[in-house]
Amino acid sequence: METEFLAIVMLGILALGVFSGFPVALVLTATGFLAFVGAVWMGVTDFNHLGLIYLRVRGILTNEGVQFTTVPLLIFLGLVLNASGISSTLFRTLGQALRWLPGHYAIATLLIGLILAPAAGVIGASVVTVALVAYAPMLRAGYSASVAGSAVAASGALGVVFPPAVLLFFVANVFQLRISLMYLALVIPVLILVYFFSVYFAVTLKGRIDISLSDDVKPTLRDVVSSIMAIAVIAAIPLSIMGGIATLSEAAGVGVFGALLVMVVRGRMTFNRLNKTIVQAASMTAMVFFIVVGASIFSLSFNLLEGGQLLLAWINGFDLGRWATLGMLLGVILVLGFVFDWIEILLVFLPIFLPLFAQLDFSDHVGSEYFSQVWLAGLIALALQTSFLTPPFGYALFFAKMAAPPSVNLADIYRGAGPLVVIEVALIALLAWRPELITWLPQLVLLRSNSPLIN
């Protein structure tokens, strides 16, 4: 009972630390160490086992099956594309190409979120980048503040789960899945989501906005060429991995080289800009890995105190069926997304729930035990992405307001995001009912491949 109480206290301290504004990595590390001391005091372990923390952290960071060297490359890739100013050019180019559609600025904004998927792993950077180029044209064209704000927030959240987003790398790591399969699994669901969002904007904006293109600056030939290069750079990463041509690290490295070429073509390559981008990438990478280390320490202490068994016993106490349990777990993950960043959820909380997910046997529903794990991982990724858009705590909504003009307030963004969240929840329900929308593409590629997909 004492160990269970201490495990609950750990969660309470973690929540208080996050709300207090302290760096999450420090909160995780300190809480984990304090709980380890508490476990020693209770006789659960002793200080001779302090080396377990070192072995756990070292084991995670040196795991040959998980290419952590890819994380800084993907982060740097996204920052280089942002520094090249390609987002503004893409917006103008897509706006011109889609000008025959009602609400084409909102749809172009959604597509930018897909193209800038690597930067979208850090959702704040993605939303702010899109906001800087999309708000002014949409408001000038007569879009309401709620439509403009929700389109910007949705665009930033979309890239979080579209290849080669960093979030998918960590989801695959938690479920011990091939990153190539994880990338394939989310392609169709995210494209369906973009289609639903686009139809929503096209229908709701049809005949209500007189969009004038008279003051638009048409993209130049260099703009078109650099846009095609940027899209090719992003697309080449998941395609080369899925096709078994390159490993994740190799593909990300080539992608970085291509992004640097885009910067050169656009005439944006300067020493100061490159230096600033490298420093930003180093800072973000350090933050990510500090959280990885802190989460490892926290999880070790939490498991020593049998906190995972406590939570599993509490959930099993409801005596729910497998579908109700799955719905509750996805709901818990969605709520956790209001408070914690996705990396903390994936590294701290999801491993705690993994034994419960393992008990949910959906192999008969999906068709195989392995692909049922792929299906579950896809649902979890989309539940996390939905939490970023859900009022009143969604991260994407806050960042969309932070970068918005004074005429756009948070209440406007909340109103615009509501229907989009309903669409997202409906999509998750559809994917739960029809798992082949997640598993079909991975299975198709595996069947047609003569050799195993490369991790």
Order of alpha helices (4+ residues) and beta strands (2+ residues): alpha-alpha-alpha-alpha-alpha-alpha-alpha-alpha-alpha-alpha-alpha-alpha-alpha-alpha-alpha-alpha-alpha-alpha-alpha-alpha-alpha-alpha
